[in-house]
């Protein structure tokens, strides 16, 4: 349950870091 929420959150963060 939590993993489902953390997974998308982590991917979004990773993309943001890559964009920077």
Steps between C-alpha positions, in 0.01 A plus 500: 500500500762752611741378231243592237502859627875516556586348162335775291632763741856370470481485120369856488787615722753319285372671186518837674858440604590396145336811360708715732 
